[in-house]
């Protein structure tokens, strides 16, 4: 997890690990700013912690996305 980049997939953005055959981390982001913010958080985590569990990070990001989506649907 040394080479993280933001890539475009269709109309959305994703974070890819180019050192691990472009494995996608987390879910898709609608805006580039959101993807950039998530990438900053991941790089900060990688500096603090040398060994990251990619599956756990993906699950955490999915949970946050689902909670955000649920809150938006409740408020509407």
N, C-alpha and C positions, 0 to 999 in steps of 0.2 A: 504494500500500500504506500508506495513512494511516489507514484506518478498519477495523481488525481487531476482530472480535467472535466470541464463542463462540456457536454456535447448536446447536439440538437437532435431530437427524434420527432419528426413530424412538426407539430406546432408547439411542442413542449421541450423542456430541457431536462437533462439527467446528468448525474455525476458518475463518471466512469473511472475505473482503476486500470490505466493503460499498462501497468506493470503486471497485471493479472489478466491478460487477454481481454481487456475492455469489459470487465465484469461491472454491471450496473450496481451502484450502491443506493439503497433507498428507493423511493418512489419518484415519479415524474413531478416536475415543477412547471407551473404555467408561465411564470415570469423568470427572466434571467437573474434579477436581483435576489429572488428567493433561493435560487440554486447557488448563487455566489455566497450568500449568507450561510447556507448549509455547508458549503465547501470550507468556509473559514472555520466553522465549528468543528468539522472533521479534522482539519489540519491542526487545530489547537489541541484536540484530543490525542492526535497522533504524537504531538510533541510531549504531552504530559504522560502518555502511556505508550510504551513501545509496541506491545503486542495487543492489537485490537481484534475483537471477535466480530467479523463482518456480518455474520448472521444476526447477532444480537443488535447491532446498529440498524440493520435493515428492519428488524421487528419493531424497534423503538420508533423509527421514523414512520412506519406504517401506522402504529398506534396513535402518534401525534396527528397524523394526517386524518385518520378516521375520526378522532375526537374533534378536530377543527371542523370537519365536514358535518358532523352530527350537531355541533353547536350552531353552525350556520343554518342548518335545516330547521332547528328548533326555534331560532329567532325569527325566521321568515314567516 
